[in-house]
Amino acid sequence: FEATADDAININTSAGVCVARIDDRTFDLGGRPDHRGVRQSFSVQAGDRLRVFDPAEGALVCEALVRSVRAGEGAGVWRVGMDRGCPALRPATDEAAQIVYNDNAVGAGFVIRSNVFRDIRRYGLVCQSHDGVVQDNLFEGVSGNAIALMNTIHSGSGFAPRNVVIRANTFRDCYIQALTPRGRGHAAVVALALEKQGYGPARWRGIENVTIEDNVFVNWREVPALLVSNARGVTISRNRFTAGEEVAACFLSEPSAAIVIDNAQEVSGAGNRISDSRLNGQPAVKALSGATHKVQISSDTTTTKR
């Protein structure tokens, strides 16, 4: 994938909203309207798992299995019976409405292996799915995140990723252009982050069971190489962080940390190594609000100072 004008790969879905509430367990669901008022496609069948997200609060409010499906009132609307009640789900169509995601229709079970992503505008890979592997790839010159495990509020195109392995990839000269409007919300070469309405950070730790191991981060700058937020159960092991032999010119300044952990718990790992004089002795791992971790990272003694 080379010189694309937008994201190289998106693994996501289309979102639904509540059109009408029949009772606590029965709802008419349809596609979430886009900016033109046109409904997205929304498919559902018996046995699917639905997850309901409140974008205003940035939190999961309901999770239930679909027991029955039949045509509802209106085109593209389904009357859905669930195995448990969801009293918080209410009819609405604006951006503040709860978003309904079908966990069985998100492109789960993906494998992205042995590819080259070079000179990509914005994101290399956006993952809004679960149960996938990203392995043995080269990400080089991606203007924003090389990999973003995230949700999307304005389009509703995806939900909190989980059960993802990011292994043995090389990230070189990535995140060379600040992205807006999200900006600092998930500024990193590889970012795990969830947002709520208005692009603010969600409070829910909904990204679960992510393994990040045996990767190489070369010439990461200003932003961290790895941002772990809104997450629980993340393993970070045997990764290498280095400035490389040549530092590419970039308007962004030098890095302040290799790994930043924010609003995340059960984050651990060992065998990580950093050989980068640009940190000037600053901690390689920074923990921010609500973060607990046991990530071990060692430094080359000859390169910790400029």
Backbone torsions as a table, in degrees:
resi	resn	phi	psi	omega
1	PHE	NA	115.1	-173.4
2	GLU	-138.8	133.7	173.9
3	ALA	56.7	40.9	176.0
4	THR	-80.2	151.8	-175.6
5	ALA	-83.3	-7.5	178.4
6	ASP	-153.6	-167.8	-175.4
7	ASP	-50.7	142.3	180.0
8	ALA	-75.8	-50.7	-178.7
9	ILE	-135.2	131.6	172.1
10	ASN	-121.7	126.4	173.9
11	ILE	-113.7	105.0	-171.7
12	ASN	-152.5	-158.1	-176.2
13	THR	-154.3	-175.3	172.0
14	SER	-111.4	149.8	-171.6
15	ALA	-102.0	158.5	176.2
16	GLY	-119.2	167.5	174.3
17	VAL	-137.3	165.0	175.5
18	CYS	-82.4	120.2	177.1
19	VAL	-88.6	-37.4	179.4
20	ALA	-155.5	144.9	176.1
21	ARG	-102.7	120.3	178.6
22	ILE	-88.9	-48.9	171.0
23	ASP	-156.8	-171.5	-174.9
24	ASP	-62.1	-24.1	-177.4
25	ARG	-113.6	-1.5	-175.8
26	THR	-128.1	127.1	-176.5
27	PHE	-140.8	148.6	165.7
28	ASP	-88.4	120.1	-178.6
29	LEU	-116.4	138.7	176.4
30	GLY	-139.9	173.0	179.8
31	GLY	-64.0	146.3	177.9
32	ARG	-69.2	128.5	179.9
33	PRO	-65.3	142.5	174.5
34	ASP	-86.1	-171.3	-175.4
35	HIS	-65.6	-14.3	177.5
36	ARG	-96.6	-1.6	-177.5
37	GLY	86.2	7.0	-179.8
38	VAL	-89.4	129.9	-178.6
39	ARG	-70.3	137.1	168.9
40	GLN	-70.0	161.3	173.8
41	SER	-73.0	142.5	179.1
42	PHE	-143.5	116.0	-177.7
43	SER	-112.4	147.2	-179.8
44	VAL	-156.3	145.6	176.0
45	GLN	-144.1	164.0	-179.0
46	ALA	-57.7	136.2	-178.8
47	GLY	98.6	-15.9	178.5
48	ASP	-70.1	152.9	175.6
49	ARG	-103.1	123.2	177.6
50	LEU	-102.0	139.6	176.7
51	ARG	-125.3	131.5	-174.7
52	VAL	-112.9	127.2	-175.4
53	PHE	-116.5	132.2	175.7
54	ASP	-94.3	106.7	-176.3
55	PRO	-68.8	-26.3	179.7
56	ALA	-68.1	-40.4	-179.7
57	GLU	-93.8	-17.2	-176.9
58	GLY	68.5	44.9	-173.6
59	ALA	-144.3	150.6	171.8
60	LEU	-74.5	130.1	-177.5
61	VAL	-115.1	-15.2	-178.4
62	CYS	-163.9	146.9	174.0
63	GLU	-144.7	126.9	-174.3
64	ALA	-153.1	157.4	174.7
65	LEU	-93.0	143.4	178.3
66	VAL	-81.7	126.0	179.2
67	ARG	-100.3	-31.8	-178.2
68	SER	-151.0	150.7	178.1
69	VAL	-142.1	132.8	171.2
70	ARG	-149.7	171.4	-179.1
71	ALA	-62.1	136.1	176.9
72	GLY	-99.2	-164.5	-179.4
73	GLU	-87.1	108.0	177.8
74	GLY	113.5	160.3	-178.9
75	ALA	-67.6	133.8	177.8
76	GLY	69.6	20.4	-179.0
77	VAL	-113.2	135.5	-178.2
78	TRP	-119.0	134.6	173.2
79	ARG	-88.7	114.6	-170.0
80	VAL	-115.2	125.8	173.0
81	GLY	-100.6	132.4	-175.2
82	MET	-114.8	162.5	-175.4
83	ASP	-81.1	-6.3	177.8
84	ARG	-150.4	161.5	-178.1
85	GLY	-77.6	153.5	175.3
86	CYS	-137.5	75.7	-175.4
87	PRO	-64.2	-21.0	-179.1
88	ALA	-75.7	-19.2	-177.9
89	LEU	-76.4	119.2	-175.6
90	ARG	-129.3	153.1	179.4
91	PRO	-64.1	131.2	176.4
92	ALA	-173.1	155.7	-179.9
93	THR	-129.7	-4.6	-179.3
94	ASP	-81.6	179.4	-174.7
95	GLU	-67.5	-18.8	178.8
96	ALA	-84.0	-5.9	-178.4
97	ALA	-67.8	147.3	175.0
98	GLN	-57.8	141.1	-178.2
99	ILE	-102.4	129.5	-179.7
100	VAL	-102.4	123.4	178.8
101	TYR	-114.5	137.0	174.3
102	ASN	-92.9	107.3	-175.3
103	ASP	-66.8	-14.3	178.9
104	ASN	-94.7	4.7	-177.8
105	ALA	-134.5	52.2	-176.1
106	VAL	-125.3	12.6	-179.5
107	GLY	74.7	34.1	-177.9
108	ALA	-69.1	159.6	179.2
109	GLY	79.2	28.4	-175.5
110	PHE	-83.3	155.4	173.9
111	VAL	-134.3	121.9	175.9
112	ILE	-116.8	102.2	-170.3
113	ARG	-135.0	137.8	170.5
114	SER	60.0	47.5	176.4
115	ASN	-115.5	164.6	172.4
116	VAL	-118.0	126.3	174.2
117	PHE	-115.0	110.9	-173.3
118	ARG	-132.7	133.4	176.9
119	ASP	54.1	54.1	-179.3
120	ILE	-96.3	138.0	174.5
121	ARG	-84.8	129.5	179.1
122	ARG	75.2	-114.9	-172.5
123	TYR	-98.7	144.3	170.6
124	GLY	-77.5	-54.7	179.4
125	LEU	-136.6	124.3	172.2
126	VAL	-105.9	120.5	180.0
127	CYS	-111.6	117.2	175.8
128	GLN	-129.0	46.7	-173.8
129	SER	-141.8	-163.6	-179.2
130	HIS	-146.7	162.4	177.1
131	ASP	59.6	65.0	-179.0
132	GLY	-141.8	166.2	-179.5
133	VAL	-129.1	133.5	173.4
134	VAL	-123.1	108.2	-167.2
135	GLN	-143.2	141.9	172.2
136	ASP	59.4	37.9	177.5
137	ASN	-107.1	157.0	171.4
138	LEU	-110.9	122.9	173.5
139	PHE	-112.2	117.7	-174.2
140	GLU	-138.4	125.2	177.1
141	GLY	68.5	30.4	174.6
142	VAL	-78.2	128.7	-170.9
143	SER	-68.4	-32.4	177.4
144	GLY	-115.6	-137.9	179.6
145	ASN	-65.0	132.8	170.4
146	ALA	-66.6	-45.8	175.1
147	ILE	-134.1	130.9	175.7
148	ALA	-125.6	115.4	170.0
149	LEU	-95.4	107.8	-165.6
150	MET	-156.5	174.0	167.3
151	ASN	-113.0	176.7	178.6
152	THR	-139.9	119.0	-177.8
153	ILE	-83.4	-47.4	-170.7
154	HIS	-64.1	-33.7	177.5
155	SER	-104.1	-18.4	-177.5
156	GLY	67.0	22.9	-169.5
157	SER	-77.9	-5.6	179.7
158	GLY	-171.9	164.9	-171.9
159	PHE	-122.0	-167.8	-174.2
160	ALA	-68.1	120.2	178.1
161	PRO	-71.5	156.7	174.8
162	ARG	-156.3	161.5	177.7
163	ASN	54.0	57.5	-178.1
164	VAL	-122.3	135.6	176.1
165	VAL	-111.9	125.8	175.5
166	ILE	-115.8	105.4	-167.0
167	ARG	-135.3	134.5	168.2
168	ALA	58.3	37.1	174.6
169	ASN	-99.7	158.5	173.7
170	THR	-115.2	128.9	179.7
171	PHE	-117.4	113.6	-176.0
172	ARG	-127.0	128.1	174.4
173	ASP	55.3	46.5	179.8
174	CYS	-107.2	164.8	-171.7
175	TYR	53.9	67.0	-179.5
176	ILE	-104.9	4.5	179.2
177	GLN	-145.7	123.8	-179.9
178	ALA	-64.1	135.8	-177.9
179	LEU	-98.9	139.2	176.2
180	THR	-125.2	155.2	2.4
181	PRO	-84.2	-5.9	-177.1
182	ARG	-66.5	-40.3	175.8
183	GLY	52.0	-120.1	-173.7
184	ARG	-70.3	-9.1	-178.0
185	GLY	-57.7	-34.7	175.6
186	HIS	-146.4	47.7	-178.9
187	ALA	-80.5	104.9	178.4
188	ALA	-173.1	164.1	174.2
189	VAL	-65.7	-48.9	171.8
190	VAL	-119.9	123.7	-174.2
191	ALA	-127.9	136.4	168.4
192	LEU	-113.4	114.7	-176.1
193	ALA	-161.0	144.7	174.7
194	LEU	-119.6	146.0	-179.1
195	GLU	-120.2	159.1	172.2
196	LYS	-115.1	-177.4	-178.3
197	GLN	-57.1	136.5	-177.2
198	GLY	87.4	7.7	178.2
199	TYR	69.2	11.8	174.6
200	GLY	-75.5	162.3	-179.5
201	PRO	-70.1	134.6	175.2
202	ALA	-71.2	158.2	177.9
203	ARG	-93.0	-18.2	-174.9
204	TRP	-76.5	133.1	175.2
205	ARG	-90.2	73.6	-171.2
206	GLY	-95.2	-10.1	175.9
207	ILE	-85.0	118.6	-170.3
208	GLU	-128.4	147.4	170.5
209	ASN	56.1	67.4	179.0
210	VAL	-117.0	131.7	177.1
211	THR	-112.6	126.3	179.6
212	ILE	-124.8	104.9	-171.5
213	GLU	-144.7	147.8	172.8
214	ASP	60.7	28.2	176.6
215	ASN	-95.7	160.3	176.3
216	VAL	-122.0	125.2	177.3
217	PHE	-109.4	117.0	-176.4
218	VAL	-116.9	129.2	175.5
219	ASN	57.0	52.4	170.5
220	TRP	-86.0	143.4	-173.3
221	ARG	-145.8	146.6	-178.5
222	GLU	58.0	-66.5	177.5
223	VAL	-75.4	157.1	177.3
224	PRO	-67.2	155.6	172.8
225	ALA	-65.9	-37.3	-176.3
226	LEU	-136.2	126.0	175.5
227	LEU	-115.5	124.1	178.5
228	VAL	-119.0	108.3	178.1
229	SER	-139.3	162.6	-179.9
230	ASN	52.0	39.2	-171.5
231	ALA	-134.0	159.6	175.7
232	ARG	-147.6	130.0	179.0
233	GLY	80.1	61.2	-179.2
234	VAL	-117.9	130.3	177.9
235	THR	-110.9	125.7	-178.4
236	ILE	-122.7	105.0	-171.9
237	SER	-137.4	142.0	169.9
238	ARG	55.1	34.0	174.6
239	ASN	-92.0	153.5	179.3
240	ARG	-120.6	136.3	180.0
241	PHE	-122.8	122.6	-175.5
242	THR	-147.7	151.4	176.3
243	ALA	-75.8	-18.7	-177.1
244	GLY	80.4	176.8	-177.6
245	GLU	-75.6	-32.4	-180.0
246	GLU	-130.4	132.7	177.7
247	VAL	-96.4	117.4	-177.7
248	ALA	-68.5	148.5	177.1
249	ALA	-67.6	139.3	-177.0
250	CYS	-162.4	145.3	-179.5
251	PHE	-72.3	-17.7	177.9
252	LEU	-77.0	151.8	-177.0
253	SER	-87.9	-171.7	-174.7
254	GLU	-73.6	159.2	-174.7
255	PRO	-72.9	154.2	176.2
256	SER	-107.4	-13.4	178.4
257	ALA	-165.3	156.4	174.0
258	ALA	-84.0	-42.3	-177.0
259	ILE	-129.6	131.1	173.0
260	VAL	-118.4	130.1	-179.2
261	ILE	-119.9	122.2	-174.0
262	ASP	-138.0	128.3	179.1
263	ASN	50.1	49.2	-179.6
264	ALA	-139.1	147.3	180.0
265	GLN	-133.9	161.5	-178.5
266	GLU	57.8	47.0	177.3
267	VAL	-105.1	124.4	-175.4
268	SER	-149.4	172.3	177.1
269	GLY	152.9	159.9	-177.6
270	ALA	-143.9	170.8	176.5
271	GLY	79.0	9.2	176.3
272	ASN	-77.9	149.1	-176.5
273	ARG	-140.5	139.3	178.1
274	ILE	-124.6	133.7	175.4
275	SER	-134.1	83.4	-172.3
276	ASP	-151.8	111.3	-178.1
277	SER	-71.6	-14.5	-173.4
278	ARG	-70.2	-18.8	178.1
279	LEU	-70.8	-20.6	178.4
280	ASN	52.7	41.8	175.9
281	GLY	82.9	0.1	178.0
282	GLN	-70.4	155.8	178.8
283	PRO	-59.2	137.9	179.8
284	ALA	-76.4	-26.5	179.1
285	VAL	-119.0	127.4	177.9
286	LYS	-118.1	131.1	176.4
287	ALA	-107.7	126.6	-179.4
288	LEU	-105.2	-155.4	-171.9
289	SER	-62.0	135.6	175.1
290	GLY	67.3	18.1	-174.9
291	ALA	-106.1	135.6	169.9
292	THR	-129.3	140.3	-178.2
293	HIS	-157.2	161.0	172.0
294	LYS	-135.9	58.6	179.9
295	VAL	-95.9	121.4	179.3
296	GLN	-97.5	133.8	178.0
297	ILE	-143.8	130.6	-178.9
298	SER	-108.9	156.8	-177.8
299	SER	-119.4	146.5	168.8
300	ASP	-68.2	123.1	-173.2
301	THR	-63.7	-23.7	-177.4
302	THR	-86.2	-6.1	-173.6
303	THR	-127.3	13.8	-179.5
304	THR	-80.0	-16.9	177.7
305	LYS	-120.7	150.3	177.5
306	ARG	-70.1	NA	NA
